[in-house]
Amino acid sequence: MPMSQDKKNQINDALQTKGALRPCERCGSGNFSLLDDFVRFDLQSDLQSVSLGGPAVPAVSIACNNCGNLTFFAVKSLLPNEF
């Protein structure tokens, strides 16, 4: 199920409050889209194997509408009361 519009609004508000909506670092465009779902970065203590189900950082991703550059933000930093 995609992220609710209410959750997207909360994330957009948090990004604005923190001043995190500057132009794209690659192309300079100021048009971005919040992707519909969360992403998860699994923390790994060994580069020779993959461990799933352990510690992870949930994040949201913003895509530049011009060049497609992706920027990730830790959800806990944006919505500290959610986790």
Backbone as JSON, one array per atom type, in Angstrom:
{
  "sequence": "MPMSQDKKNQINDALQTKGALRPCERCGSGNFSLLDDFVRFDLQSDLQSVSLGGPAVPAVSIACNNCGNLTFFAVKSLLPNEF",
  "N": [[0.84, -1.18, 0.0], [0.67, 2.15, -0.94], [2.3, 5.07, 0.45], [0.41, 7.18, 2.57], [-1.38, 10.23, 1.73], [-1.48, 12.03, 3.83], [0.79, 11.29, 5.35], [2.78, 11.86, 3.47], [2.46, 14.63, 3.35], [3.24, 15.31, 5.97], [5.94, 14.58, 5.87], [6.89, 16.25, 3.8], [6.43, 18.74, 5.05], [8.23, 18.49, 7.21], [10.67, 18.36, 5.82], [10.71, 20.9, 4.67], [10.72, 22.51, 7.0], [13.24, 21.85, 8.01], [14.83, 22.9, 6.08], [15.56, 21.38, 3.88], [15.07, 21.29, 1.13], [16.55, 22.18, -1.07], [17.9, 23.16, -4.32], [18.56, 20.56, -6.76], [21.54, 18.71, -6.39], [22.91, 17.75, -8.57], [21.83, 18.7, -11.11], [20.68, 21.17, -10.62], [17.98, 21.69, -10.7], [14.82, 22.63, -9.28], [12.64, 21.04, -8.87], [11.04, 18.39, -7.38], [10.03, 15.03, -6.46], [8.4, 13.18, -3.98], [8.95, 9.84, -3.35], [6.61, 7.1, -3.41], [6.8, 5.1, -1.44], [8.47, 3.79, 1.5], [12.01, 3.26, 2.02], [14.6, 0.95, 2.95], [17.6, 0.72, 4.6], [19.69, -1.77, 5.16], [21.86, -2.45, 7.77], [25.19, -3.54, 7.72], [27.65, -5.65, 9.07], [29.63, -7.07, 7.95], [31.29, -7.23, 4.95], [31.48, -9.37, 3.29], [29.29, -11.0, 3.31], [25.67, -11.09, 3.31], [23.35, -9.82, 5.54], [20.1, -10.1, 6.57], [17.21, -8.68, 8.15], [18.26, -7.63, 10.43], [19.63, -4.79, 12.17], [18.49, -1.68, 10.82], [18.01, 1.25, 8.75], [15.23, 3.06, 8.29], [13.99, 4.95, 5.57], [13.05, 7.79, 3.52], [12.67, 8.7, 0.09], [13.57, 11.22, -2.19], [13.08, 12.24, -5.46], [14.68, 13.89, -8.12], [12.9, 15.67, -10.48], [13.93, 16.32, -12.93], [16.58, 15.19, -13.55], [16.55, 12.78, -12.2], [18.08, 12.19, -9.99], [18.51, 10.71, -6.82], [17.74, 11.33, -3.44], [18.14, 10.53, -0.06], [16.48, 10.39, 3.11], [16.61, 9.91, 6.56], [13.93, 8.52, 8.25], [13.44, 8.74, 10.98], [14.69, 11.13, 11.65], [13.1, 12.97, 10.37], [10.46, 12.44, 11.18], [10.32, 12.08, 14.2], [8.61, 11.04, 16.18], [7.38, 8.84, 15.12], [8.78, 6.47, 15.23]],
  "CA": [[0.0, 0.0, 0.0], [1.49, 3.36, -1.01], [2.29, 6.0, 1.57], [-0.78, 8.03, 2.57], [-1.14, 11.64, 1.44], [-1.21, 12.68, 5.12], [2.19, 11.01, 5.69], [3.58, 12.65, 2.53], [2.39, 16.03, 3.79], [4.07, 15.43, 7.17], [7.34, 14.5, 5.44], [7.18, 17.5, 3.09], [6.51, 19.79, 6.06], [9.48, 18.31, 7.95], [11.77, 18.73, 4.92], [10.69, 22.36, 4.57], [11.14, 23.05, 8.3], [14.67, 21.62, 8.16], [15.54, 23.54, 4.98], [16.15, 20.3, 3.08], [14.49, 21.25, -0.21], [17.38, 23.01, -1.94], [17.98, 22.62, -5.68], [19.28, 19.3, -6.98], [23.0, 18.84, -6.38], [23.45, 17.32, -9.87], [21.43, 19.51, -12.27], [20.23, 22.48, -10.2], [16.52, 21.81, -10.78], [14.13, 22.76, -7.99], [11.41, 20.24, -8.89], [11.27, 17.08, -6.81], [8.88, 14.22, -6.1], [8.58, 12.21, -2.9], [8.54, 8.51, -3.8], [5.41, 6.64, -2.72], [7.04, 4.11, -0.39], [9.68, 3.9, 2.3], [13.11, 2.37, 1.69], [15.26, 0.47, 4.15], [19.01, 0.44, 4.44], [20.12, -2.77, 6.13], [23.23, -2.24, 8.24], [25.99, -4.75, 7.55], [28.92, -5.63, 9.79], [30.58, -7.86, 7.18], [31.1, -6.98, 3.52], [31.59, -10.63, 2.55], [28.0, -11.7, 3.34], [24.52, -10.21, 3.49], [22.53, -10.16, 6.69], [18.77, -9.48, 6.5], [16.42, -8.76, 9.36], [18.96, -7.01, 11.54], [19.47, -3.34, 12.28], [18.26, -1.0, 9.54], [17.61, 2.65, 8.78], [14.13, 3.35, 7.39], [14.21, 6.24, 4.94], [12.21, 8.21, 2.41], [13.49, 9.14, -1.02], [13.11, 12.32, -3.02], [13.67, 12.13, -6.8], [14.69, 15.09, -8.94], [12.04, 15.47, -11.64], [14.67, 16.59, -14.16], [17.65, 14.22, -13.86], [16.31, 11.51, -11.52], [18.94, 12.01, -8.83], [17.79, 10.32, -5.61], [18.26, 11.77, -2.15], [17.49, 9.76, 1.0], [16.38, 11.02, 4.42], [16.22, 8.99, 7.63], [12.57, 8.84, 8.72], [13.49, 9.14, 12.39], [15.07, 12.54, 11.71], [11.99, 13.78, 9.88], [9.26, 12.17, 12.0], [10.88, 11.37, 15.36], [7.59, 10.38, 17.0], [6.85, 7.7, 14.39], [9.54, 5.24, 15.49]],
  "C": [[0.89, 1.24, 0.0], [1.33, 4.23, 0.24], [1.06, 6.91, 1.46], [-0.42, 9.49, 2.26], [-0.84, 12.41, 2.72], [0.25, 12.5, 5.52], [3.13, 11.8, 4.77], [3.61, 14.12, 2.94], [3.26, 16.26, 5.02], [5.56, 15.44, 6.79], [7.74, 15.78, 4.71], [7.31, 18.67, 4.06], [7.82, 19.71, 6.83], [10.68, 18.72, 7.09], [11.85, 20.25, 4.78], [11.19, 23.01, 5.85], [12.66, 22.94, 8.48], [15.5, 22.26, 7.04], [16.19, 22.55, 4.03], [15.56, 20.2, 1.67], [15.24, 22.2, -1.16], [17.43, 22.39, -3.33], [18.83, 21.35, -5.75], [20.78, 19.55, -7.06], [23.63, 18.47, -7.72], [23.13, 18.31, -10.99], [20.92, 20.9, -11.91], [18.72, 22.69, -10.26], [15.92, 21.92, -9.38], [12.85, 21.96, -7.92], [11.7, 18.81, -8.46], [9.95, 16.35, -6.58], [9.27, 13.28, -4.97], [8.1, 10.86, -3.41], [7.46, 7.96, -2.88], [5.64, 5.69, -1.55], [8.32, 4.43, 0.37], [10.74, 2.97, 1.73], [13.8, 1.98, 3.0], [16.71, 0.16, 3.81], [19.43, -0.52, 5.55], [21.58, -2.54, 6.48], [23.98, -3.57, 8.21], [27.3, -4.63, 8.32], [30.01, -6.39, 9.04], [30.29, -7.64, 5.69], [31.16, -8.24, 2.67], [30.28, -11.42, 2.51], [26.9, -10.67, 3.58], [23.69, -10.71, 4.65], [21.22, -9.38, 6.58], [18.05, -9.63, 7.83], [17.08, -8.16, 10.58], [18.7, -5.52, 11.6], [19.35, -2.69, 10.9], [17.87, 0.44, 9.78], [16.46, 2.83, 7.8], [14.29, 4.77, 6.85], [13.11, 6.53, 3.92], [13.15, 8.72, 1.32], [12.78, 10.23, -1.8], [13.83, 12.17, -4.36], [13.59, 13.48, -7.5], [13.85, 14.81, -10.18], [12.76, 15.69, -12.96], [15.65, 15.46, -14.48], [17.47, 12.87, -13.16], [17.22, 11.25, -10.33], [18.09, 11.7, -7.6], [18.52, 10.82, -4.37], [17.46, 11.05, -1.08], [17.55, 10.51, 2.32], [15.91, 9.99, 5.43], [14.86, 9.44, 8.2], [12.6, 9.34, 10.16], [13.89, 10.6, 12.56], [13.93, 13.45, 11.29], [10.75, 13.66, 10.76], [9.67, 11.39, 13.25], [9.85, 10.64, 16.22], [6.99, 9.15, 16.34], [7.53, 6.38, 14.76], [10.09, 5.24, 16.9]]
}
